[in-house]
């Protein structure tokens, strides 16, 4: 937004245009100037003319304003009358001849029509007289509609303003014919708004607009301010009625008038080709040619090309409308039968494209049509494979409208309700769809899709997990599915039930799940089978999943189903294979940021946050956790917000922000217990245990770790207990609970958790080194640390290095201890894990290590880019701001900082500022 002078002008993205107008007004004051402002309809010419008027008035100038009207274009001097009406009294200052001529021309006096040249001179004299008192600006909008006589006078004045403190500012649409001779006029072209300015204009007028609708609005408007202001009402109305965004958006009356005017003069055959192109959407000339009847051809497109309404790229055989809203205008000008015929023709040309063919047939349908409903049903499942939940809902709703039976209608509405509740976050729409499904077919209320939808609606409002679990388990038990593994509704329900069982975190919750799983024929789908072993109780069944996990991970191709990607990530969590899902997860995040299904976006963020925490990308983890919680708060998925609070809490605990960690953990507990989300309540003990360890309160740390899984037991169906095994053992050792510590290590060895993943092997070796006597445990841990695991699992590896360094120091192997302690220090510094840094520094001092005094010359160890990043970070810029400044990704900036901190011997940004500043002595010398 820019504000100019005292006039109070507020325009978005028009700094350059306003500066040009200011220059024009300066020219007027110096001795006359003329300016033509031109641009597409709705681009904001009139707003700039108003801005110019206000700027001129604020500068002490006089403004005479008029605008052309197509309804007065045949009335001679009608626009000149409008322009000079405010200075009618000044006619008396003219000599009698010019005064009478101008008075008659303007309709103020009677008499024969005067000679045109006499009127032109009289008008110029009047302008000169007014300008003698104060600089004057003639502002004429829409000169393409002014009458011929006024155009002659304005043209005469325009070429004779030099030396007079007067100016002429006119506006016209591009590619329009005007009676005014525009040759030689200084031209200022008004371009559409840029993306940023267009976004700010939309946000100012519609701050609560959904992100997907906002993105569509910006795409449709193409920076046209009138469209940005007029489209939201029709666009939002269409979304509310249809549940999704229409391909061709209805126009407001003002927009229709603007865009339809350019189409009115086209031949009928040309409009018919344009109507086909509007519905075809992709601009494929070959499809258009196939859809045209024998009576017309693409040659009929020529008038539209000449009028610059469309353009055809010969190389790609694609046709595109010059502005997206021309499509809407051509549709609005058509009749019902013309639209229906166009859709039928396109369906005939798209036999191989089942999805688009289905939609065209649906648009042409005039009554119930089960065949078309089946085609749309199939299309809905296809688009869901691409992650487009809203399009799938729209297809199912339209299929329901065309269904020939109430059972079919109810089933399709129930499935649409499930997708709305589970994937898109459209809670209110899902409730309506579920109600409609029950009205359409009372039996549909017991269908699995309806039960699935009801469960997601329940947990995302105020419902509890226990009720949701009983509802879904009962629906599966009584469902008419025959336990067929190829029944989509049954498998979707099983994945939902798996999550509900996990939230419940007791063996009783899992009994109905495994009862159904064993009965699936011929066998459970691969990802469901993997998750049943790796996610439910990995301590006891995880190793059985290892042979198949690699094969499933290899299916994460670029075109993998977003739902499958998310579920493979879930099945990989406790096998520590989230790193293999990173690339696919990032694709889902990008799709979500571009308007894709928010549930898939959230699932991918969950997996990336966990992996980032484990591998030490803590800056990125904090950013993604904040993004996830923001999406939960705004996209209809409040249930999943606890998960991102958990991620924020363990990161805060690891970095020493202890009050924040405890507060977030308490928020999780307060939310989870009344809803029966036992998993969340158990998870909340993890950041508490970590925070207590960081502050040296080992008794409290033991209590929190034991709350997740008692000492000597790896709790059944509490898979996250593996994440606090090491915490429990360390806290037990440091509080003298030797028996409990040994019992827990024995439980780890009996369960062979080391076989689950290299990280689990690292944690088991670290726990053994803490508890078991002799050199063998230390030697075994040292061997594990020499492998890749310690480098990949940065936090766990650094903690194991610290444990080993402590043990070696106590056995008087100080030199060897320092090697591991220094490695641990580098790891903790890379993560800015302040409590652990303090602890390792204490061990290093006890081992006799004396760090070299911090020298400013340490900056020489940095590369040129590292130095630049360090300077920006020290100035207070965030990773995101640095990334934007240097054209890097924020993840790259974070990676550089991980390397910079150890090089400079600092652990935080505050320390970085000190390292980048001259020593005190040097400052004094200056």
N, C-alpha and C positions, 0 to 999 in steps of 0.2 A: 504494500500500500504506500502511496506517496501523497504528501501534503504540500501544496504550493502556496507560498506567501501567506497573505492574510485572507485569501478567498475561501479557505476551508475546503478546497477540492480534494476529494478522496477517490482515487482510481487505482485499480490493481494492474501492475505490470506496465504502466504507461509513462515511466520516467522519461524515456527518450522522446516520446511524442510531445509531452508537456514542455520539455526543454526546447524543442523545435518551435512550438507555439510561442514560448517566451521570446525566442529570437525574432519571430515574426512581429510581435508587438513592439519590440525594440526598434525594428525597422520602420514600423509605422510612425513612431515618435520622431525618428531621425529624418523622415521625409517621404513616407509612403511605401506600401508594400502590398503584394497580392499573393494569396496562397490558396491552392486547391488541396483539400483533404479527400482522399478517395479510398475505397475499400469495399469488401464484400458486404451484403446485407447483414445487419445485426452485429457487425464487428466492433461497433462502438463509436462510429463517426459522430453521431448526435451528442454523445456524452462528451467527446472532446470539444465539440463546438460550444457546448454549455460551459465546459471548463475554460475555454478561451474567453467566453463572455465574462465569466466571473473574474478571471485574471485581469482582463482589460478594465473592468469596473474598479477592481481593487487598486489598479495603477492610476486611477483618476481619468480614465478615458470614457468616451461616450460610445455606447453600443446601440446600433440599429439592427434588429434581427427580423428575419422572415424565413419562411420555408416553402418549398414548392409543394403543390398538391396536384395529383393527377386529375382531380375533378374540376380544377380551375385552370387547367393548361390551355383551354381554348378561350379564356377571358383575357383580352389584351390588357396588359399593365396590371393584372391582379396581384402579382407578387410585388411589383414596385409600389403599389398602393399600401400593401402590408408593411413594406420596409420603411416608407417615408411617413406613415401615419403619425408616429410620435413627434415628427418635426413639421407638422402641418402649419403651425404658427410661423415657422421660419420662412415660409414662402414669401411673406411680405418683405423680406430683405432682398429679394431678387428684383431686377428691373421688370417693368410691366410686361414686356413681350415674353421673356422666358417664364415669368410667373404665371401668366395666363395659359401658355402652352402646357406647362407642367400640371397646372390645376385642372385643365380639361382632361389631360391624359389620365390623371389619377382619379377622375370622376368627382372632383370637388367643385367643378364649374361647368357651365353649359357652353356649347359651341361646337364648331366643326372640328373633327379630329386633326390635330396639328401635324406638321411635318415631323418625321421621325428624327431628323438631325436636330431640329429645334428642341425636341423633348430631351434628346441626349445631352445637349449643351446645358439645358436648364437643370437637369439632374446633377450634372457635374458641378455647376455653379452652386447648387444647394449644398452639396457635400463640402465644397470649399468654404462656404459661409459658416457651416457648423464647425468645421475643423479649425476655423480661425479662432474660435473661442477655446476649444479643447480638442485634443486628438480624437478622431472618430473611427470606428471600425464597423463596416457593413458585414454582417454575418448572415449568410444565406445557406440554409440546409436543403438538401435534396434538389440541387439545381437541375437534375435530369427531368424534373417534373414542372419546372417553371414555364410560364407562357413565353411565346416567341418574342413578343414586344419587349418584355422585361429583360430577356436574354440579350437582346441587341443593346439596350441601355447599359446593362452591367458590363458587357464586353467593351463598350465605348469608354466607360469610366475606368475599367481595369487598366487600359493602355495609356491613361493620362493622369495617374496618381502621383507620378514622380514629382518631388518637390513639395508635395502637400502632406500635412500630418494626418493622413487618412489611409485606411487599408480596407481591402476586400478579402474576406475569408469565405470560401464556398466549399460545399461538400457534395460528392456524387458517388454513386455506386460504380464500381468497376464494370467495364464492358456494357455500359448503357449509352444510349444516344441522347444527346442534349442539344437544345437550340443554342446554348451558350458556347461560343467559340473558345475551347479550352487550350488552344495551341499557345505555347509560350508562357503559360502560367507555371509558377513554381509549384511542383507537385509533392505532396507528403502522403505516402501510402501507409495506411493503417493495417498492420498485419494482425492475424489472430493472436490471442494471448499465448504465452509459453505455458508449459505444463505447471510450473510452480505458481505463476500468477493465477492461472485458471483454478488450481486447487485452492488457493487462498480465497478466491471469490466464492467458490462453492462453500467452503468452510464458514465463511462469514455469514452466509445466508441460510445454510443448512448444517449446523455444527454436529447434529446427531445422525446424519445420513449414514446408513450402513456402508462399510468399505466396498463391498462388491457393487452396490448401486452407484457409489461415487465413482468408481473406476469406469463403469459403463457410461456414466454421464460424461466423463472427460473424453472417453473415446468417441462418443457420438457427437459431442459439441465441437470437437477439434479446435478449441480455443475461441469459439464464437461466443461473446458475452451474452447476447440475447438468448442463445440456446442454453447456455449455462444457467440462466435465470428462469427460463420458461419451461425447460424440460423436466425439472424435478417433480412437478405436480403430476404430470402424466406418467412419468417413469415410475414414481413411487406408487401411484394408483394402480398401474398395470401389475407391479410386483405383488401388491396386496391382493389383487383379484386372482392372479394366476399362480402365485406362489413362486414364480421365477421371473427372470427378466425376458420380455418378449424380443424376438429377433428384429421386428420392425416396430418402432415406438410411435404411438399416436402423438400428433403435434398439437400444441395449443393453437388457438385461433390466430395469434400474432405470428407464430412461426409458420403456420400453414399459409398465411397471406404472403409472407416473405418468400418462401420456397416455391409455392404453387404458381406464383406469378411468372416464374421463369419457365414453367412447363406448359402454360395455357396455350401458347401459340404453336405447339408441336403438332404434327399430323397424328391422326388417330393410330395409324400403324406403328409409328415411333413410340407412342405412349404404351402400346401393347407390348412391344419388345422391352421397354423399360420396366414394365410391371413384372414380366418374367424374370428380368435381371434382379429386381428388388427381392423377389421371393427366392431366387436361386442362391443368392447370398455370397457365394464364393467367387463370382465373376468369371466362371469357366465358360469361355466362348463355345467350346465344343458341346457342353451340356445345353447351352442356349440354342445352338443350331439344331440339336436333336429334338428340342422341345417345340420349335417353331412349326407351324402348320405349313402346308403347301402354298397357302395364300400369302405368306409373309416370309421375310428372310432378314438376315443381319444387315442387309443393305438399308433397311428401314431405320437403322440406328444412326445413319449419317446426320440428320438434322440435329440430333442431340449432341453428337460430337462437335459439330460446327458451333453449337451454342455453348460449348465448353461445360456441358452438364456431365459428360462422361469422358473417359479416355480409355483407349484400348492399346495394350502393350503387345505389339506384334510378336516379339520374341517369346513371351510366355503364354500367349493366347489368353490373356486375362483382361477383363473389363472392370473398371472401377468408377464409381460415382465420385465426382469432384468433391462432394461433401456428403457425409453419411445421411444427413437429413433429407436429401433429395429422394432417397428411397422411401422415407416415410411420407413425403409429399405425394409421390406418384401413387402409392397405395391409397392414400386418403382421397385421391381424385377418382379412383376406380369404383365400379359397381360390384355388388355381391357376385353376380354371375361371371363378371370378368375375373374376379379374384379366384373363384372356384375353378374356372377353366384353366387359369394359369397353373394352379396347383396340380390339376390332373395331368396337364401336359408335362410338367416337371417330374411327376411321379413316373410317367412313362419313359422319360429320358434317364431315370436313375435306377434302373432295374438292379444294377450291381451294387448300389449303395443302399443297403437295407434300412439303415437308420434314417437317412434323409428321405427316402421314399416313404417310409412309414409316416413321417411328420406331414409330408405333402398330402398323402391320402387322408390323414386325420383332419387336416385343414379343409379338405374338399368334402368331407363326410357331412351328410345332412340329417342323419339319424343314427340309431344303434347299428354298430357294425363290428361283430366279434372278430372277423378276420383282421381288420385294421387294429383292433385292440390287442390282438396277439402280436402283431408286428411291433406295436409301441411297447408292449411288455418286454419283448426281446431287446428292443433298443434301450430301454431303461437299464437292463442288466449290462449291456455293452458299455454305456457311458459311465456306470459305476466302476468298471474296470479302469477307467481313466481318472477316477477320483472326483467326477463331477456330480456331486450329490444333488444339487439343485436341479440339474437337467434330468436326472433320473426320477426325481419326485414329480417334475412336470409331466414327464412321459407316462408315469403310472397314473397320475390324476386324470390325464386325458384318456388313457386306456380305460379307466374306470367309467368315465362318462360315456364311452362307446360300448361298454360291456352289455351283452345281451341277457345276462342273468344277474340276479341280485347277489348270488354267491361270488361270481367273478368280480363284480363291482366292489364288494366288501373286502375280498382278498387283496385286490390291488390298492385300495385305499389304506388297508392295514399295513401293507408293505411300504407304501409311501410314508405313512406315519412313523414306521420304524426307522427308515432312512433319515427322516427329518429329525427324529430324537437322537439317533445314534451317531450320525455323521455330520449333519449340517448345523446342529444346534438350534434349529428353528422350533423351539419348544412350543410356542403358542400355536404355530401352524400344525405341528404334530398333534397337539391336543384336539384341534378341530378335525383333522383328518381321521383320527382314531374315533371320534364321536360319529363322524359321517360313516365310517366303516361299520360301526355297530348298528346304525340306523338302516344302512343298506342291507345288511344281513346279520341278524342277531347271532347266528352261528359263528360269524367272523370274530366275535369277541373272544372266542376260545382258541382262535388260530394262533400259531406260534409267532407270526409277525406282529399280531396285535399284542400278544403277551410281551414280546421283546420291546415293542414301543412303550408299553405301559411301564416296564421295568426301568427303562432309561428316563422316562418322564418322572418316575417316582424318585430315583436317586438324585436327579438333578434339581429336585425341588426340596421337600422336607422329609421325604420318605426314608425308611431305614433299610439296611441291607438284609436283615432277617426276613422282613416281609417280602421284599423283592425276590429273594432267593426262593422262598416257599411258593410264590406266585409262578415263577418261571419253571421251577422243578416240577410243579404240579401240571403246568401246561404241556411240558415235554412228556410227562408220564401218560397223560390222557390223550395226546395228540394222535391224529390219524396219519402217521408217517411211515409206519411199518419198520422204523429204525433203519431206513435206507440212507446210506452215506451220501447218496447223490441228491438228497432233498435239501435244497438251499436254506429253507426256513429252519429246518432241524439243525443244520451245521452252524448257522448264525446264532441260534439259541444256545448251542453248546459252547460257543466262544464267549457269549455273554455270561453263561452260567459259570464258566471257568473263572472269569473275573470276579463274580460275586462270591465264589468259594474262596478265592484268594483274599478278598476283603474280609471275609469271616475268620480266616486263619485258624480253623480248628478241623480235625479229621471228620467230624460229623457233617460239616458243610460239604465235604468232598464225596461223601458216600453216594448220593444220587447221581452226581456227575459220572463217577466211574462205573456205576451200575448201567447207565445208558451207553457209555463209551464201549463197554464190553459187548453190547448187543448190536452195535452198528455193523451193517452188512454192505459190501463184503468185508470192509475194514475201514477204520477211521481215516479221514484225509490226513496227509503227511504233516501239515503244520499243527493241526489239532493233536495228533498223536505225539509229536515232539513236545509241545507245550505241556501235555499231561504228565510227561516224565521230567521235564527240565524246569517247570515253573511251579508245580504243585508242591513237591517235596524233594528237591534235588539232592539233599543229603542222602536219601535212600534210593532214589531212582534216577538221579542225574547221569550216572555213568552209563546206564543203559541207553541214554539218548545220544551219547557221543558218536556212535557209528553213523547215525543218519544226519547229524547236524551239518556236516560239511556239504553233503549233497544238496540239502535244502538251501544253504547259504549261496550255493552256486546258481540258484534260480533268481537271485536278485539282479536281474538284468535291467537295462534302461527302460524297458516297456513293462516292467513288473506291475501287477495290480497293487495300487496304494494300500488297500486293506491287507493284502498278503505281506507287503513290506513291513507294515506296522506290527502285524502278528508274529512275523519271524523275529523282529526285534524283541518283542516280549518274551518269546521262547528262548532267546539268547542271553537274557540278563544274567541268570545265575550260572551260566556256563562261561561267562566273561567273554562273549563273542560279539559284543556290541560294536567293537571296532570294525568288524567285517560288515556291519550294516551302515556305517557312517555315510558312505556316498549316497546310498539309497535314501537314508533318512534326510540328508540335506536336500535331496530332490523334493521330498514331501514338504519340507519347510519352505522351500522356494515356491512350490505350488500353493501352499497355504498363504504365503505373503502376497501372491498374485490373485487371491480370491478363491482358492480351492477349499475342499472340505476342512473345516476347522478341527474336527476330531482327529483326522489323520495328521494335521499340522501339530496338534498337541502331543499325539503319540510319538512322533518323530522328535519333538523337543525333549520329551521325557528321556528318551534313549540317548540323545546327544548330551544332555545334562549329566546323566549318570556316567557315561564314558568319559566326558571331560573331567569330572571329579576324580575318577580313578587314574587317569593318565596325566593329571596335573595342569590341564588347560582351565585353570580356575577363573580367569577373567572372562573367557568365553562362556563358561558355565553360568556365571552370575548374570551375564547379559541374556542368555537364553532362558534362564529361569524367570527373569523379570518379564520377558516376552510371553512366556507361557502363562504366567499368572494374569497378565493383562488380557490375553485372549480368553481365558476362563471367565474373567469378569465381564467381558463385553460380547461374547459369542454364544451364550446360552449353555455353558458347561461349568457351572460353579463347583460341581462335585470334584473335579480334578484339580482344583486350585491347591488342595492340601499337598499334592505331590510336588508342586513347585515351591511351596513353603518349606517342604522337607529339604529340597536341594539348596535353597537359600540358607537354611539353618545349618546344614553340615559344612557349607562353605564358610559361613560366618564363624562357626566353631573352630574350623581349621585355621582361620586367619586371626583368631583372637578377639573377635567381636562377640564377647561372651553374652552380654545382655541381649543382644539381637538374637543370638542363637537360642537362648532360653525362652525369649518372648515368642519366637516363631514356633518353637516346639509346644509351648503352652497353647498357642492358637490352634494347632493341629489337634491336640488332645481335647480341647474345649469343643471343637467342631465334631470330632470323630465319635466320641463315646456315646452321645445321645442317639447317633444314627447307626450304631453297631458296626462301624468301620474299624474293626479290631486291627487290621493291618496298618492303618494310619496311626492309631494309638501306639502300636508297637514301634513303628518307624520313628515316632517322636522321641523315643528313648535313645536313638543313635546319636543325634546331635547333642543331647544332654550328656551322654557318656563321653563324647569327644571333647566337649567344652570342659567337663570336669577333669579329664586327663590333662588338657592344656593348662589348666590353672593349678594342677597338682593336687586336686581333691580326689584322691584315688578311691576313697571309701564311697563317695557319691558315684564315681565312675563305675565301680563294681556293681552297685545297686541298679543302675540304669541298664547296664549290659545284661545282668542277671534277669531283669524284668522281661527281656526279649527271649532269653533261653537260660534256664537254671544251670549253674555250674555242674559239669559232668554229664550234661544232656544237650544234644542238638535238637531243639524242639521240633516235634512232628508238624509238618505243614506250616512251618514258619520259615520260609526259605531265606529271609533276610537275616536270620540268626548267624549265617555264615559270615556276614559282613562285620559282626562285632565279636567274633571268636577271639581274635587277637587282643581286642580291648579288654575283654573279660579276664583273660589270662594275665595280662600285664597289670591290671588293677588288683587282681587277687595276689600276685607276687608282691606288689609294693605295699599291700596292707597285711602281709603275713598270713594270708589264706593259702598256704602251700598245698594243703590237701585238695582244696577246690580247684586250684590252678592245675595240679597234676591230673585230677579227674577230667577236667575239660580237654586237656591235651590228649588224654587217653581216648576220650570220645571222638576227637578229631581223627586220631589214628585208626580207631576201630571202623569209623565210617569211611576212612580213606578219602577224605575231602580233597587231598592233594591230587587225586586223579581227575577231579572235575575241570581244573584249568591250571595253567602256570601260576596265576595269582593265588589260587588256593594253596598250591604247593609252597609258595613263598610265605603265606600266612602260617601254614602249619610248621614250616621250618623255623620261622621266627618264634612261634609259641614254644616249640621244643627247646630252642636255645634259651629261652627265658626260664624254663622249668627244670630241664634235665641237667644232671651233673656231667662232668667229664669234658673232654675235648671234642668228642664225636659230634654232638649237636652243633657246636660252633663251626666245625669243619664242614658239616652238611649245609648249614646256612650260608657259609662263605661260597660254597660251590653253586648254590642256587642264585646268590647275588651276582656271581660272575656271568650268569646267563642273561638272556634278553628281558626276562620278566622284571628285574629290578629297574631297568631303564624304561620299560613301557608303563608299568604300574608305579608312577613316580611317588605318590604319597605313601603307599604301602612299602615300596622299596626303600624309601628314605627312612621310614620308621624302623624297618628291619636292620638297615645299616646302623642306625642309632643304637638299637638293642645290642647288636654285635660289637660295636665300638665300646659300649659301656662294659660289656662282659670281658672283652679283651683288656680294657684298662684295669679292671679289678684283678685280672690275672697277671698284671705287671707287664703286659705286652704293649707298652705305650705307643711305640712307633707304628705297630700294626693297627692299634686302636685309632690313632689319628687319621690313618688312611680312610678308614670307614666313616669316621666322624666328619671328615672334610667332605666326603662324597654325600653324606646325609645333609650337610649344611648347604651344599650347592642345590640339592633337590628342594629343600624347604625354602631357600631363597627364591628359587624360580617360581614358587607358588605364593610367595609372600606369606608363608605359614608362620606367623610371628611367635606363637607360644613354643613351637617346636624348634625354632631358631634359637630362642633364648635357652632352651634346654640343651641343645647341642653345643652352644657356645660355652655353657657351664662345664660340660664334659670335656671340651677341648682345653679349657683352662686347667682343669684338673689333670689332664694328661700331659701338661707342660707345654702346650702349644701357645705361642705368642704371635698373634697376627702382626704383619708389618703395618706401621702407621699408614693411615689413609693418605695418599698423596694425590694432589690434583692431576699429577702426571699420569694417573691411572686411566685417564681419558684416552691416552694414546693406544690403549688396548682395544678401543672400539673401532669398528669400521665406520666409513663416512656416513652410511645410512643409519647405523646404530647411534652414532653421535647426534644426528639430526633428530631421531626419535626420542633420545634421552633428553635433549634440550626442550622439545615440545612437551614431553611428559612432565618435566620439572617445572614448566611454566603453568601447569595446572590443567592442561588439555586432557580429555578422556581419550581412550583408545579409538573410539569412533570418530572423534574430531581429528585426531592425528591421521587416521586412515583417509578421511576426506581431503585433508590438506595435501597428503603425499600420494594420493591415488593408489592406496593399498587397501587390502581387506583388513578389518579390525582383528581378524585372527592372526594375520601376518604381523601386525603391530604387537599383539600379545606375545607371539613367539619370540620376537626380537627382544622384548622387555625381559622375558625369562632368561635370555642369555646376557643381557646387559647388567642385571642386578648382581649376579655373582662376579662379573668382571670388575665391577666398581665396589664390591664388598658391601652392598647395601641390601636391605630387605623390604623396602617400601618406597613409595613415591616421595615421602618426606625425606628419607635418606638420600634419595636421588637428587633432590634439590640441594642438599648439603654437598653432595659429591660434585655437583656442577658449579658450585660457587667457589670463588677464590678463598684460600685460607685467610684467617683473620689478620695474620702478619702481613700478608700481601696487600690486603685492603688498606692497612695502616700505612704501608709504604707508598701507596698511591696518594 
